[in-house]
Amino acid sequence: MMRVFTSRQTSRFATTSLVATLMAAGLSISALALASDNDEDADAVDTSAAGEYLVEDGKVDPDTYEGYIAYTRSCQACHGPDGLGSSFAPNLVRASERRDFAEFARTIAGGREVQPGQVMPAFADDPYVLGNLENIYSYMRGRAAGDIGRGRPRIIERLEEEVSDETLEAEEELENEES
């Protein structure tokens, strides 16, 4: 199965800045959707690609792969392997089915009290996570649709050169931890 893919590489750092600014101002990240529809704002971030991914022969596009790496590096400890949840953190695969990107991003950036004593920490001060919000969401959406299986996905060969240096470094760290 093949999904439509729009590269998010150019908007990633702009999204990080916008999310941080919105959080600092106490505004809802749902304003991202409004900003992307506002033609007068030249600095608006287009989040329309959030949730989109490409899968060919079981392999994924570089942005979705970066979403997997960011998830594994920053979220897996609580939410479990492959986003399936744990005894103290919810299943993010199902959450991505129920939540749009704005709500998903708001929860990651601002945190959430799930129940008394059980808190999702805020990642508003983590540029790596904020820079990969769309990628994490796309990875979770692909998992939810059943298009991306469990475990580390492989990158579509013809797109492999698009993987960032930061992702390669994170991948090396993960491999060293697994050894």
C-alpha positions as CSV (number, residue, x, y, z in Angstrom):
1,M,0.0,0.0,0.0
2,M,1.2,3.5,-0.8
3,R,0.2,6.6,1.1
4,V,0.5,10.2,-0.1
5,F,3.5,12.0,1.4
6,T,4.4,15.6,1.6
7,S,7.9,16.4,3.0
8,R,7.9,18.2,6.4
9,Q,11.6,18.8,6.5
10,T,11.3,22.6,5.7
11,S,8.7,23.3,8.3
12,R,10.1,21.4,11.2
13,F,12.1,24.1,12.9
14,A,9.4,26.7,12.1
15,T,6.9,24.5,13.9
16,T,9.2,24.2,16.9
17,S,9.5,28.0,17.1
18,L,5.7,28.5,16.7
19,V,4.8,25.9,19.3
20,A,7.3,27.3,21.8
21,T,5.9,30.8,21.2
22,L,2.3,29.7,21.5
23,M,3.1,27.8,24.7
24,A,4.9,30.8,26.2
25,A,1.9,33.0,25.3
26,G,-0.5,30.5,26.8
27,L,-2.3,30.1,23.5
28,S,-3.7,26.9,22.2
29,I,-1.7,25.0,19.6
30,S,-5.0,24.6,17.7
31,A,-4.1,28.1,16.5
32,L,-1.7,26.3,14.2
33,A,-4.6,25.2,12.0
34,L,-5.9,28.8,11.9
35,A,-2.4,30.1,11.1
36,S,-2.0,27.8,8.2
37,D,-5.2,29.1,6.6
38,N,-4.2,32.7,7.0
39,D,-2.6,33.8,3.7
40,E,-1.7,37.2,5.2
41,D,0.8,35.6,7.6
42,A,4.0,34.8,5.6
43,D,5.5,33.1,8.6
44,A,2.6,30.7,9.1
45,V,3.5,27.0,9.4
46,D,1.8,24.6,7.2
47,T,0.8,21.6,9.3
48,S,-1.3,20.0,6.6
49,A,1.3,17.2,6.2
50,A,0.9,16.1,9.9
51,G,-0.3,12.6,9.8
52,E,0.8,11.9,6.3
53,Y,3.3,9.3,5.5
54,L,4.5,7.1,2.7
55,V,4.9,3.3,2.9
56,E,6.2,1.2,0.0
57,D,6.8,-2.5,0.4
58,G,6.8,-2.1,4.2
59,K,9.4,0.7,4.2
60,V,8.7,4.3,5.2
61,D,9.6,7.8,4.2
62,P,12.5,9.6,6.1
63,D,10.2,11.9,8.1
64,T,8.1,9.0,9.4
65,Y,11.3,7.1,10.2
66,E,12.5,10.2,12.1
67,G,9.1,10.0,14.0
68,Y,9.9,6.5,14.9
69,I,13.4,7.5,16.2
70,A,12.0,10.4,18.1
71,Y,9.3,8.3,19.6
72,T,11.7,5.6,20.6
73,R,14.2,8.1,22.1
74,S,11.7,10.2,24.0
75,C,8.3,8.5,24.4
76,Q,8.9,4.7,24.5
77,A,10.0,4.5,28.1
78,C,6.5,5.4,29.2
79,H,4.3,4.6,26.3
80,G,5.9,1.2,25.5
81,P,7.3,-0.2,22.3
82,D,5.5,0.7,19.1
83,G,3.2,3.1,20.9
84,L,1.0,0.4,22.3
85,G,0.9,1.8,25.9
86,S,2.0,0.5,29.2
87,S,0.6,0.0,32.7
88,F,1.0,3.8,33.4
89,A,0.8,5.5,30.0
90,P,-1.8,5.3,27.3
91,N,-1.7,3.7,23.9
92,L,-0.6,6.5,21.5
93,V,-1.6,4.5,18.4
94,R,-5.2,4.7,19.5
95,A,-4.8,8.3,20.7
96,S,-3.6,9.3,17.2
97,E,-6.9,7.9,15.8
98,R,-9.0,10.0,18.2
99,R,-7.0,13.2,18.3
100,D,-6.2,15.6,15.5
101,F,-2.7,17.0,15.2
102,A,-3.4,20.1,17.2
103,E,-4.6,18.2,20.2
104,F,-1.8,15.7,19.9
105,A,0.8,18.4,19.7
106,R,-0.8,20.4,22.6
107,T,-0.6,17.3,24.9
108,I,3.1,16.7,24.0
109,A,4.1,20.3,24.4
110,G,2.0,21.2,27.4
111,G,1.8,17.8,29.2
112,R,-1.4,16.4,30.8
113,E,-2.6,15.1,34.1
114,V,-4.1,11.8,33.2
115,Q,-5.3,11.1,36.7
116,P,-4.1,12.3,40.2
117,G,-0.4,11.3,40.5
118,Q,-0.2,10.2,36.9
119,V,1.2,13.0,34.7
120,M,2.4,13.2,31.1
121,P,5.4,15.6,31.3
122,A,5.5,18.7,29.1
123,F,8.1,18.7,26.3
124,A,7.8,22.4,25.5
125,D,11.4,22.9,26.4
126,D,12.7,19.9,24.3
127,P,13.6,21.2,20.8
128,Y,14.2,17.7,19.6
129,V,10.7,16.5,20.5
130,L,9.0,19.7,19.3
131,G,10.9,19.6,16.0
132,N,9.5,16.1,15.5
133,L,5.9,16.5,16.5
134,E,4.6,16.1,12.9
135,N,6.9,13.1,12.4
136,I,5.8,11.4,15.6
137,Y,2.2,12.0,14.7
138,S,2.7,10.5,11.2
139,Y,4.5,7.5,12.7
140,M,1.6,6.9,15.1
141,R,-1.0,7.4,12.3
142,G,0.8,4.8,10.2
143,R,0.8,2.4,13.1
144,A,-2.9,3.1,13.7
145,A,-3.8,2.4,10.1
146,G,-1.8,-0.9,10.2
147,D,0.5,0.3,7.4
148,I,3.6,0.4,9.7
149,G,4.3,-2.8,11.6
150,R,5.9,-3.2,15.0
151,G,9.7,-2.7,15.4
152,R,12.1,-0.4,13.6
153,P,10.9,0.4,10.1
154,R,13.3,0.6,7.2
155,I,13.6,3.7,4.9
156,I,12.6,3.6,1.3
157,E,15.9,3.4,-0.5
158,R,15.3,6.1,-3.0
159,L,14.5,8.5,-0.2
160,E,17.2,7.4,2.2
161,E,19.6,10.3,1.6
162,E,17.0,12.7,3.2
163,V,17.6,11.4,6.7
164,S,19.0,14.2,8.9
165,D,22.3,14.0,10.7
166,E,20.4,14.4,14.0
167,T,18.4,11.3,13.2
168,L,21.5,9.3,12.4
169,E,23.1,10.3,15.7
170,A,19.9,9.3,17.6
171,E,19.9,6.0,15.7
172,E,23.5,5.3,16.8
173,E,22.6,6.1,20.4
174,L,19.7,3.6,20.2
175,E,21.8,0.9,18.7
176,N,24.5,1.4,21.4
177,E,21.8,1.1,24.1
178,E,20.4,-2.1,22.5
179,S,23.9,-3.6,22.4
